[in-house]
Amino acid sequence: MRVIRGLARILIACLFAGLSRECVAADGPQQRSVLVLEEADFRSPFYSEIFAGIRTAAKQNGKSNTVIYGESLDLARFPGPDYELSLVGHLKTKYAQRPIDVIVSIGVASAKFLQKRKQDIWPAAPVVYGFVPDLPETRALFLPDTTAVFARVRPTHLLTAARAIVPDLTRVVLVGEAWKNPLVYGHWKQDFAAAMPDLEVIDLSGAVLREVRSRVASLPDRSAILTSAMYSDGEGTYYAPASALARVAESANRPIIITSDTFLGRSGVGGFLLLPEIIGREAGEVAMRILDGEAPSSIAPFSGDNVRPIFDWRQLKRWNVDEANLPPGSEVRFRQPTFWEQYYWHSAIIAGVVLVQALMITILLRERRLRFMAEVEARQRMSELAHMNRRATAGEMSVSLAHELNQPLAAILINAETAQQILQSPAPDLGEIRDILNHIRRDDQRAAEVIGRLRSFLKRDPTERSELDLNATVGEVFRFLSVQALTHDVELVMQPSSADIRVKGDKIQLQQAILNLVVNGMEAVAHLPDERRRVVGRTSLTEGNLALVSIADKGDGILAEKVAEIFKPFFTTKAQGMGIGLSIAHTIVQAHGGRIWAENVPSGGVVFHVSLPLAAPR
């Protein structure tokens, strides 16, 4: 029963509250209300932003139990006492059951309306005046128990902005209805005269829009247009202030100084602009303080931070204005970003990719250079090793070389002794001496050829690749080894290709590789019967533009499991072998872009194959 009686009391309290308050729990917070009275239409951008600023202040206050009402008095478009009386009746009826805790009055017209009509509608509600100039005439409108946040563009502000845009300013044109209202711009004539005594002022504030458009279309140089709000064309058609200003700007041939942030970007060059969102927020913050318990009389009226110098970058460029001439602290909007500002991240990513690519290319070039130097050093080492191998081979052939040299030297000695004996006779036979000298010359040439071949074989020239006749190159090796083959009683047979085979390479190195293979074959058959002491060399062409050199012997062959190892350094099956001959041949052939391999012949023996790329046709 107690619970039922408690619920009944709550329902009765809600009924007494009527439509003015929400029904809340018995211990919940009481709803607070703010009424915003705006002198013009809420739908205009300027007053819409003021209302949004008030709502922002209420939200930031942190108390969700605040309701905000709004009323557009629209006194500029509907002046007169009859309309005001109709507003009084309408507002009294509308808010009869909705108590108002604080009134926020926006604009001078709204302040004048409250001065005359507030007692009839909201006699006890405190008032916060916003968007009013700090002028004695305005302060005279304030009711008791009120406070204010001033917002005003001074006439000197307009002149300062105009002189920044037109440094040699001599003339200003006043456009807009507010110039006629002393409660907005005050005594602007005295202010202008004090700031610029010689300034020519053309006042078009009372002219119809058609005349204004005509006059501003042909203004002389060194002029600027100073604007205020316009609500009609003076001939019965009403406009939003921004639309009216746009009509003026369509015809104007000189820069237009504006007074509101909501006009910027439409036509005006800029100036000291009213910031409606900040105007509303400042007034709303004062209203929240009053709702929280502060007395309006304890809050002294103050000038808000709601007017700032702001300019349109595009208009500055149109009128060739140097930004250095703008008032200190000016903000420039609609600035076209530079390429770097517009594509900062794109440019940074591209620059990063280019830097990474440059770094990678640098690393690759360095690796290529190191590889090239390593290849050069490897070729040098290979050349040195091949040279040592040739000297070792020449040492092994020394007995055969001595034998080959002894024959022509012995013949030279015999012929010389015979010639000496003939010359001792009383009547020497000169014809026979001539024949003996020819024999001596021939034998000398034979010895010189032997020594020349040895010197050519042992010569250590720098590595130099050139186009070679492969048949001739292999043939020279066989001729050079013919003496050693004769000493070991081994038959050397060279079977050159009938085709002209040309390869590109270092002659000395390739001959060294072939020589090692032939010597290896000679050693393999040296201990065999006479019919098997034979080494055969062949040159031929194969598919794929390759030259082929084959060195075959009739030896014992190679064990199948050793075929893959015979080209490794220091691998040998000979008791006195060093195991570097075939390894050197393998290295030389690979350096020339070729391939070397060995295979056993079913009939006995082994054949070594060397394939080399053909030289490019000339």
C-alpha positions as CSV (number, residue, x, y, z in Angstrom):
1,M,0.0,0.0,0.0
2,R,2.8,2.4,0.8
3,V,4.3,1.8,-2.7
4,I,1.0,2.5,-4.3
5,R,0.5,5.8,-2.4
6,G,4.1,6.8,-3.4
7,L,3.4,6.2,-7.1
8,A,0.2,8.2,-6.8
9,R,2.0,11.2,-5.4
10,I,4.6,11.1,-8.2
11,L,1.8,11.0,-10.9
12,I,0.0,14.0,-9.3
13,A,3.3,15.9,-9.3
14,C,3.8,15.2,-13.0
15,L,0.3,16.4,-13.8
16,F,0.9,19.7,-11.9
17,A,4.1,20.2,-13.9
18,G,2.1,20.2,-17.1
19,L,3.8,20.5,-20.5
20,S,6.6,22.8,-19.2
21,R,8.7,20.1,-17.5
22,E,9.5,16.4,-18.0
23,C,8.3,13.9,-15.4
24,V,11.4,12.8,-13.5
25,A,12.1,10.6,-10.4
26,A,11.3,12.2,-7.1
27,D,15.0,12.4,-6.3
28,G,16.1,13.4,-9.9
29,P,17.5,16.8,-11.1
30,Q,15.1,19.5,-12.1
31,Q,15.0,20.4,-15.8
32,R,16.5,23.8,-16.7
33,S,15.4,25.9,-19.7
34,V,17.1,28.5,-21.8
35,L,15.3,30.6,-24.4
36,V,17.3,32.1,-27.3
37,L,15.7,35.2,-28.9
38,E,17.4,36.0,-32.2
39,E,16.6,39.3,-34.0
40,A,16.7,37.6,-37.5
41,D,15.9,34.3,-39.1
42,F,17.3,31.1,-37.5
43,R,17.7,29.7,-41.0
44,S,20.4,32.2,-42.0
45,P,23.9,30.8,-41.7
46,F,25.0,33.5,-39.3
47,Y,22.2,33.0,-36.7
48,S,22.2,29.3,-37.2
49,E,25.9,29.2,-36.1
50,I,25.1,31.4,-33.1
51,F,22.4,28.9,-32.0
52,A,24.8,26.0,-32.6
53,G,27.4,27.7,-30.4
54,I,24.9,28.1,-27.5
55,R,24.0,24.4,-27.8
56,T,27.8,23.5,-27.7
57,A,28.2,25.5,-24.5
58,A,25.2,23.7,-22.9
59,K,26.7,20.3,-23.9
60,Q,30.1,21.2,-22.5
61,N,28.5,22.2,-19.2
62,G,28.0,18.6,-18.6
63,K,24.4,18.7,-17.4
64,S,22.0,16.9,-19.7
65,N,18.9,18.3,-18.0
66,T,19.0,21.6,-19.9
67,V,16.5,22.3,-22.6
68,I,17.1,25.1,-25.2
69,Y,14.2,26.9,-26.9
70,G,14.7,29.2,-29.9
71,E,12.6,32.0,-31.3
72,S,13.3,34.1,-34.5
73,L,11.8,37.6,-34.0
74,D,12.7,38.5,-37.6
75,L,12.2,42.2,-36.9
76,A,14.3,43.4,-39.8
77,R,11.8,42.0,-42.3
78,F,8.7,42.6,-40.2
79,P,9.0,46.0,-38.4
80,G,6.2,47.8,-36.7
81,P,4.2,47.8,-33.4
82,D,1.4,45.6,-34.7
83,Y,3.9,42.8,-35.5
84,E,5.5,43.2,-32.1
85,L,2.1,43.0,-30.3
86,S,1.3,39.8,-32.2
87,L,4.7,38.4,-31.1
88,V,3.8,39.2,-27.4
89,G,0.6,37.4,-27.6
90,H,2.1,34.5,-29.4
91,L,5.0,34.1,-27.0
92,K,2.8,34.5,-23.9
93,T,0.6,31.7,-25.1
94,K,3.4,29.5,-26.3
95,Y,5.4,29.6,-23.0
96,A,2.6,30.0,-20.5
97,Q,3.2,26.5,-19.1
98,R,7.0,26.4,-19.8
99,P,8.9,28.5,-17.3
100,I,12.1,30.1,-18.7
101,D,15.2,30.2,-16.4
102,V,17.5,32.3,-18.7
103,I,16.9,34.4,-21.8
104,V,19.8,34.8,-24.3
105,S,19.1,37.8,-26.4
106,I,21.0,38.0,-29.8
107,G,21.2,41.3,-31.5
108,V,20.3,44.9,-30.9
109,A,16.7,44.5,-32.2
110,S,16.1,41.7,-29.8
111,A,17.4,43.8,-26.9
112,K,15.1,46.7,-27.9
113,F,12.1,44.2,-28.0
114,L,12.9,42.9,-24.5
115,Q,13.2,46.4,-23.1
116,K,9.6,47.1,-24.1
117,R,8.0,43.7,-23.9
118,K,9.8,41.4,-21.4
119,Q,7.7,42.5,-18.4
120,D,4.6,41.3,-20.3
121,I,6.0,37.8,-21.1
122,W,8.9,36.8,-18.8
123,P,9.1,39.3,-16.0
124,A,11.4,37.2,-13.7
125,A,13.8,35.7,-16.2
126,P,17.4,37.0,-16.2
127,V,18.9,38.1,-19.6
128,V,22.2,37.5,-21.2
129,Y,22.7,40.0,-24.2
130,G,24.9,38.7,-27.0
131,F,26.0,40.1,-30.4
132,V,25.6,43.7,-29.3
133,P,28.2,46.5,-29.6
134,D,29.7,48.1,-26.5
135,L,28.1,51.5,-27.0
136,P,26.4,53.9,-24.5
137,E,23.2,53.7,-26.6
138,T,23.2,49.9,-26.4
139,R,23.9,49.7,-22.7
140,A,20.9,52.0,-22.2
141,L,18.7,49.1,-23.5
142,F,19.9,46.7,-20.8
143,L,17.3,45.7,-18.2
144,P,18.1,45.1,-14.5
145,D,19.5,41.7,-13.5
146,T,21.2,41.2,-16.8
147,T,24.7,40.9,-18.3
148,A,26.2,41.0,-21.8
149,V,28.9,39.6,-24.1
150,F,29.8,42.3,-26.6
151,A,30.6,41.6,-30.2
152,R,31.4,44.5,-32.5
153,V,33.3,45.3,-35.7
154,R,34.4,48.9,-35.2
155,P,34.5,51.4,-38.1
156,T,38.3,51.7,-37.6
157,H,38.5,47.9,-38.1
158,L,36.9,48.3,-41.5
159,L,39.3,51.1,-42.4
160,T,42.3,49.1,-41.3
161,A,41.3,46.1,-43.4
162,A,40.6,48.4,-46.4
163,R,44.0,50.0,-46.2
164,A,45.6,46.6,-46.0
165,I,43.9,45.6,-49.3
166,V,44.3,49.0,-51.0
167,P,47.4,50.7,-49.5
168,D,46.8,54.0,-51.3
169,L,43.2,54.1,-50.2
170,T,41.4,57.5,-50.8
171,R,37.8,56.5,-51.1
172,V,35.3,54.1,-49.4
173,V,31.8,53.2,-50.4
174,L,29.3,52.2,-47.7
175,V,26.8,49.5,-48.6
176,G,24.2,47.9,-46.3
177,E,21.4,49.0,-44.0
178,A,23.4,48.7,-40.7
179,W,25.3,51.9,-41.5
180,K,22.1,53.8,-40.8
181,N,21.7,52.3,-37.3
182,P,23.7,54.2,-34.6
183,L,23.3,51.2,-32.4
184,V,25.5,49.1,-34.7
185,Y,28.4,51.3,-36.0
186,G,27.8,54.2,-33.6
187,H,29.2,57.5,-34.9
188,W,31.2,56.1,-37.8
189,K,31.6,59.6,-39.5
190,Q,33.6,60.9,-36.6
191,D,35.6,57.7,-36.4
192,F,36.5,57.9,-40.1
193,A,37.4,61.5,-39.9
194,A,39.7,60.9,-36.9
195,A,41.4,58.0,-38.7
196,M,41.7,59.5,-42.2
197,P,40.8,63.2,-42.4
198,D,41.1,63.3,-46.2
199,L,39.0,60.1,-46.8
200,E,36.2,60.4,-49.3
201,V,33.1,58.5,-48.2
202,I,30.3,57.6,-50.6
203,D,27.2,56.5,-48.5
204,L,25.0,54.1,-50.3
205,S,23.3,52.7,-47.2
206,G,20.0,54.2,-48.1
207,A,20.1,53.3,-51.8
208,V,18.1,50.5,-53.4
209,L,20.0,47.4,-54.6
210,R,19.7,48.3,-58.2
211,E,21.4,51.6,-57.7
212,V,24.1,50.1,-55.5
213,R,25.0,47.6,-58.2
214,S,25.2,50.3,-60.8
215,R,27.4,52.6,-58.7
216,V,29.9,49.9,-57.5
217,A,30.4,48.7,-61.1
218,S,32.4,51.8,-62.1
219,L,34.3,52.9,-59.0
220,P,37.7,54.6,-59.6
221,D,41.0,53.1,-58.4
222,R,42.1,53.5,-54.8
223,S,38.6,52.7,-53.7
224,A,37.1,49.9,-51.4
225,I,33.6,48.8,-50.6
226,L,32.7,48.5,-46.9
227,T,29.6,46.3,-46.3
228,S,27.1,45.6,-43.6
229,A,24.1,43.3,-43.6
230,M,21.4,43.8,-46.3
231,Y,18.0,42.2,-46.0
232,S,16.1,43.7,-49.0
233,D,16.6,45.4,-52.3
234,G,14.6,48.4,-51.0
235,E,11.9,47.7,-53.6
236,G,9.9,45.0,-51.9
237,T,12.2,41.9,-52.4
238,Y,13.9,40.4,-49.3
239,Y,17.2,38.5,-49.3
240,A,19.4,36.6,-46.9
241,P,22.4,38.9,-46.2
242,A,24.8,36.6,-48.0
243,S,22.6,36.5,-51.1
244,A,22.3,40.3,-51.2
245,L,26.1,40.7,-50.8
246,A,26.6,38.2,-53.7
247,R,24.4,40.4,-55.9
248,V,26.6,43.4,-55.1
249,A,29.8,41.5,-55.7
250,E,28.6,40.4,-59.2
251,S,28.9,44.1,-60.3
252,A,31.7,45.4,-58.1
253,N,34.9,46.4,-59.7
254,R,36.8,47.0,-56.5
255,P,37.5,44.8,-53.4
256,I,34.8,44.3,-50.8
257,I,35.5,44.4,-47.1
258,I,33.1,42.2,-45.2
259,T,32.1,41.8,-41.5
260,S,31.0,38.2,-41.0
261,D,32.7,34.8,-41.1
262,T,29.7,33.5,-43.0
263,F,30.3,35.9,-45.9
264,L,33.9,34.7,-46.5
265,G,34.4,32.6,-49.6
266,R,31.3,34.0,-51.3
267,S,32.6,37.3,-52.6
268,G,34.3,39.5,-50.1
269,V,38.1,39.7,-49.7
270,G,37.8,39.6,-45.9
271,G,38.4,41.9,-42.9
272,F,37.8,41.9,-39.2
273,L,35.1,39.2,-39.1
274,L,32.4,38.4,-36.6
275,L,32.6,34.7,-35.6
276,P,29.0,33.6,-35.0
277,E,29.8,30.2,-33.5
278,I,32.1,31.8,-30.9
279,I,29.5,34.6,-30.2
280,G,26.9,31.9,-29.4
281,R,29.3,29.8,-27.3
282,E,30.4,32.8,-25.2
283,A,26.8,33.9,-24.5
284,G,25.9,30.2,-23.8
285,E,28.7,29.8,-21.3
286,V,27.4,32.9,-19.4
287,A,23.9,31.4,-19.5
288,M,25.2,28.2,-18.0
289,R,26.9,30.1,-15.2
290,I,23.6,31.7,-14.3
291,L,21.8,28.4,-14.4
292,D,24.5,27.0,-12.1
293,G,23.6,29.7,-9.5
294,E,25.6,32.8,-10.3
295,A,23.7,36.1,-10.2
296,P,23.7,38.0,-13.6
297,S,24.6,41.2,-11.7
298,S,27.8,39.6,-10.5
299,I,28.9,38.9,-14.1
300,A,30.2,42.2,-15.5
301,P,29.5,42.7,-19.2
302,F,32.7,42.0,-21.3
303,S,34.0,42.0,-24.8
304,G,34.3,38.5,-26.2
305,D,37.1,37.1,-28.4
306,N,34.7,36.9,-31.3
307,V,36.2,39.3,-33.9
308,R,39.4,38.3,-35.8
309,P,41.2,39.4,-39.0
310,I,40.5,36.7,-41.6
311,F,41.0,36.9,-45.4
312,D,40.3,34.9,-48.5
313,W,43.6,33.8,-50.2
314,R,41.9,33.7,-53.7
315,Q,40.7,37.3,-53.4
316,L,44.1,38.4,-52.1
317,K,45.6,37.0,-55.3
318,R,42.9,38.6,-57.4
319,W,43.6,42.1,-56.1
320,N,47.4,41.5,-55.9
321,V,47.6,42.0,-52.1
322,D,50.9,41.4,-50.4
323,E,50.1,39.3,-47.3
324,A,52.8,41.2,-45.4
325,N,50.4,44.2,-45.4
326,L,47.6,42.3,-43.6
327,P,46.9,43.2,-39.9
328,P,49.0,41.3,-37.4
329,G,47.6,37.9,-36.5
330,S,45.6,37.6,-39.7
331,E,44.3,34.2,-40.8
332,V,44.3,33.4,-44.5
333,R,41.8,30.8,-45.7
334,F,41.2,28.9,-48.9
335,R,45.0,28.9,-49.6
336,Q,45.8,26.5,-52.4
337,P,48.3,24.1,-51.0
338,T,51.7,23.8,-52.7
339,F,52.6,20.6,-54.5
340,W,54.6,19.5,-51.4
341,E,51.7,20.2,-49.1
342,Q,49.1,18.6,-51.3
343,Y,51.1,15.5,-52.1
344,Y,53.3,15.3,-49.0
345,W,52.8,11.6,-48.3
346,H,52.8,10.7,-52.0
347,S,56.1,12.6,-52.4
348,A,57.5,11.2,-49.2
349,I,56.7,7.6,-50.3
350,I,58.1,8.2,-53.8
351,A,61.2,9.8,-52.4
352,G,61.6,6.9,-50.0
353,V,61.2,4.4,-52.9
354,V,63.7,6.3,-55.0
355,L,66.2,6.5,-52.1
356,V,65.8,2.8,-51.5
357,Q,66.2,2.0,-55.2
358,A,69.3,4.3,-55.3
359,L,70.7,2.5,-52.2
360,M,70.0,-0.9,-53.8
361,I,71.5,0.2,-57.1
362,T,74.6,1.5,-55.2
363,I,74.9,-1.8,-53.4
364,L,74.5,-3.7,-56.6
365,L,77.1,-1.6,-58.4
366,R,79.4,-2.1,-55.5
367,E,78.8,-5.8,-55.5
368,R,79.3,-5.8,-59.2
369,R,82.6,-4.0,-58.9
370,L,83.7,-6.3,-56.1
371,R,82.7,-9.3,-58.2
372,F,84.6,-7.8,-61.2
373,M,87.7,-7.3,-59.1
374,A,87.4,-10.8,-57.8
375,E,87.0,-12.2,-61.3
376,V,90.1,-10.2,-62.4
377,E,92.0,-11.4,-59.4
378,A,90.8,-15.0,-60.0
379,R,91.9,-14.8,-63.7
380,Q,95.3,-13.5,-62.5
381,R,95.6,-16.3,-60.0
382,M,94.5,-18.8,-62.7
383,S,97.0,-17.3,-65.1
384,E,99.7,-17.7,-62.5
385,L,98.7,-21.2,-61.7
386,A,98.5,-22.1,-65.4
387,H,102.0,-20.5,-65.9
388,M,103.3,-22.7,-63.0
389,N,101.6,-25.6,-64.6
390,R,103.3,-24.9,-67.9
391,R,106.7,-24.5,-66.3
392,A,106.2,-27.8,-64.5
393,T,105.2,-29.4,-67.8
394,A,108.3,-27.9,-69.5
395,G,110.4,-29.3,-66.7
396,E,108.9,-32.8,-67.3
397,M,109.7,-32.3,-71.0
398,S,113.2,-31.1,-70.5
399,V,114.8,-34.5,-71.5
400,S,112.7,-34.6,-74.7
401,L,113.5,-31.0,-75.5
402,A,117.2,-31.6,-74.9
403,H,117.0,-34.6,-77.3
404,E,115.2,-32.6,-79.9
405,L,117.8,-29.8,-79.6
406,N,120.8,-32.2,-79.7
407,Q,119.9,-33.5,-83.1
408,P,120.2,-30.1,-85.0
409,L,123.1,-29.1,-82.8
410,A,125.0,-32.3,-83.5
411,A,124.3,-32.0,-87.2
412,I,125.6,-28.4,-87.2
413,L,128.8,-29.5,-85.4
414,I,129.4,-32.3,-87.9
415,N,128.8,-30.1,-90.9
416,A,131.0,-27.4,-89.5
417,E,133.9,-29.9,-89.0
418,T,133.4,-31.3,-92.5
419,A,133.5,-27.8,-94.0
420,Q,136.7,-27.0,-92.0
421,Q,138.4,-30.2,-93.4
422,I,137.3,-29.3,-97.0
423,L,138.7,-25.8,-96.6
424,Q,142.1,-27.3,-95.6
425,S,142.5,-29.0,-99.0
426,P,144.5,-27.2,-101.7
427,A,141.5,-26.9,-103.9
428,P,138.3,-26.8,-101.7
429,D,135.0,-27.7,-103.4
430,L,133.0,-24.5,-103.0
431,G,129.8,-26.1,-104.1
432,E,130.0,-28.8,-101.4
433,I,130.8,-26.1,-98.8
434,R,127.7,-24.2,-100.0
435,D,125.6,-27.3,-99.5
436,I,127.1,-27.8,-96.0
437,L,126.3,-24.1,-95.1
438,N,122.7,-24.7,-96.2
439,H,122.4,-27.7,-94.0
440,I,123.9,-25.7,-91.1
441,R,121.3,-23.0,-91.7
442,R,118.4,-25.5,-91.8
443,D,119.5,-27.2,-88.6
444,D,119.9,-23.9,-86.9
445,Q,116.3,-23.0,-87.9
446,R,115.1,-26.3,-86.4
447,A,116.7,-25.5,-83.1
448,A,115.3,-22.0,-83.1
449,E,111.8,-23.3,-83.7
450,V,112.2,-25.7,-80.7
451,I,113.3,-22.8,-78.5
452,G,110.6,-20.5,-79.9
453,R,107.9,-23.0,-79.1
454,L,109.3,-23.4,-75.6
455,R,109.5,-19.6,-75.1
456,S,105.9,-19.1,-76.4
457,F,104.7,-21.9,-74.1
458,L,106.4,-20.4,-71.1
459,K,105.6,-16.8,-71.9
460,R,103.4,-15.1,-69.3
461,D,101.4,-12.5,-71.1
462,P,98.4,-10.6,-69.5
463,T,95.1,-12.3,-70.0
464,E,93.7,-11.2,-73.4
465,R,90.7,-12.6,-75.2
466,S,90.5,-12.5,-78.9
467,E,89.0,-14.4,-81.8
468,L,90.9,-17.7,-82.4
469,D,91.1,-20.4,-85.0
470,L,90.3,-23.5,-82.9
471,N,91.8,-25.9,-85.4
472,A,95.1,-24.0,-85.4
473,T,95.2,-23.5,-81.6
474,V,94.7,-27.2,-80.9
475,G,97.2,-28.2,-83.7
476,E,99.9,-26.1,-82.1
477,V,99.5,-28.0,-78.8
478,F,99.9,-31.3,-80.6
479,R,103.0,-30.1,-82.5
480,F,104.5,-28.8,-79.2
481,L,104.0,-32.2,-77.5
482,S,105.3,-34.2,-80.4
483,V,108.8,-34.5,-79.0
484,Q,107.6,-35.7,-75.6
485,A,105.2,-38.1,-77.3
486,L,108.2,-39.4,-79.3
487,T,110.2,-39.9,-76.1
488,H,107.4,-41.9,-74.5
489,D,106.7,-43.8,-77.8
490,V,103.2,-42.4,-77.9
491,E,101.4,-41.6,-81.2
492,L,99.7,-38.2,-81.3
493,V,97.0,-37.9,-83.9
494,M,95.3,-34.6,-84.7
495,Q,92.0,-34.7,-86.7
496,P,90.9,-31.1,-87.3
497,S,87.4,-30.3,-88.5
498,S,87.0,-29.4,-92.2
499,A,85.0,-26.4,-91.2
500,D,86.5,-23.1,-90.0
501,I,85.8,-23.0,-86.2
502,R,86.4,-19.7,-84.5
503,V,86.0,-19.1,-80.8
504,K,86.8,-16.1,-78.5
505,G,89.2,-16.6,-75.7
506,D,92.7,-16.4,-74.3
507,K,95.0,-18.5,-76.6
508,I,97.6,-19.3,-73.9
509,Q,95.0,-20.4,-71.4
510,L,93.0,-22.5,-73.8
511,Q,96.2,-24.2,-75.1
512,Q,97.1,-24.9,-71.5
513,A,93.8,-26.6,-70.9
514,I,94.1,-28.7,-74.1
515,L,97.8,-29.5,-73.2
516,N,96.8,-30.8,-69.8
517,L,94.2,-33.1,-71.3
518,V,96.7,-34.4,-74.0
519,V,99.5,-34.9,-71.4
520,N,96.9,-36.7,-69.1
521,G,96.1,-39.0,-72.1
522,M,99.8,-39.7,-72.9
523,E,100.5,-40.6,-69.3
524,A,97.4,-42.9,-69.3
525,V,98.8,-45.0,-72.3
526,A,102.5,-44.8,-71.7
527,H,102.7,-48.2,-69.9
528,L,100.4,-50.0,-72.4
529,P,101.3,-52.2,-75.4
530,D,102.3,-50.4,-78.6
531,E,98.9,-50.7,-80.3
532,R,97.2,-48.8,-77.5
533,R,99.8,-46.0,-77.1
534,R,97.7,-43.5,-79.1
535,V,96.1,-40.2,-78.2
536,V,93.6,-38.7,-80.7
537,G,92.5,-35.0,-80.8
538,R,89.4,-33.9,-82.8
539,T,87.6,-30.6,-83.4
540,S,84.0,-30.3,-84.6
541,L,80.9,-28.3,-84.5
542,T,77.8,-29.3,-82.5
543,E,74.2,-28.0,-82.3
544,G,73.6,-24.8,-80.4
545,N,76.5,-22.8,-81.9
546,L,79.1,-24.7,-79.9
547,A,82.6,-25.8,-80.8
548,L,83.8,-29.2,-79.5
549,V,87.3,-30.5,-78.8
550,S,87.7,-34.2,-77.9
551,I,90.8,-35.8,-76.6
552,A,90.6,-39.6,-76.6
553,D,93.0,-42.3,-75.4
554,K,93.1,-46.1,-75.2
555,G,94.0,-46.3,-71.6
556,D,92.3,-48.1,-68.7
557,G,89.5,-45.5,-68.3
558,I,88.1,-44.0,-65.1
559,L,86.2,-45.7,-62.4
560,A,82.5,-44.8,-62.6
561,E,82.4,-43.4,-59.1
562,K,85.4,-41.2,-59.7
563,V,84.2,-39.5,-62.9
564,A,82.5,-36.7,-61.0
565,E,85.7,-36.1,-58.9
566,I,88.5,-36.0,-61.4
567,F,88.2,-32.2,-61.9
568,K,88.5,-31.4,-58.2
569,P,91.7,-29.7,-57.1
570,F,94.4,-32.1,-55.9
571,F,92.5,-35.2,-56.9
572,T,94.8,-37.8,-58.6
573,T,95.2,-41.5,-59.2
574,K,98.9,-41.2,-60.0
575,A,101.6,-41.9,-57.4
576,Q,103.6,-38.8,-58.4
577,G,100.7,-36.6,-59.5
578,M,99.8,-33.3,-58.0
579,G,96.1,-33.3,-59.0
580,I,96.0,-29.8,-60.5
581,G,96.2,-30.4,-64.3
582,L,92.5,-31.4,-64.8
583,S,91.4,-28.8,-62.2
584,I,93.2,-26.0,-64.1
585,A,91.7,-27.2,-67.3
586,H,88.2,-27.2,-65.7
587,T,88.7,-23.7,-64.3
588,I,89.9,-22.3,-67.7
589,V,87.1,-23.8,-69.7
590,Q,84.5,-22.5,-67.2
591,A,86.0,-19.0,-67.3
592,H,85.5,-19.1,-71.1
593,G,81.8,-19.9,-70.7
594,G,82.3,-23.5,-71.8
595,R,81.9,-27.0,-70.3
596,I,84.3,-29.9,-69.8
597,W,83.4,-33.5,-69.0
598,A,84.8,-37.0,-69.4
599,E,83.2,-40.3,-70.4
600,N,84.5,-43.9,-70.7
601,V,84.6,-45.5,-74.1
602,P,83.0,-49.0,-74.2
603,S,85.9,-50.3,-76.3
604,G,88.4,-49.1,-73.7
605,G,89.9,-45.8,-72.7
606,V,88.4,-42.4,-72.0
607,V,87.5,-39.3,-74.0
608,F,87.5,-35.7,-72.6
609,H,85.2,-33.2,-74.2
610,V,85.5,-29.4,-74.1
611,S,82.6,-27.4,-75.5
612,L,83.1,-23.7,-76.2
613,P,80.7,-21.0,-77.5
614,L,81.4,-19.9,-81.0
615,A,82.6,-16.3,-81.6
616,A,79.9,-13.9,-82.9
617,P,80.0,-13.7,-86.7
618,R,81.7,-10.6,-88.0
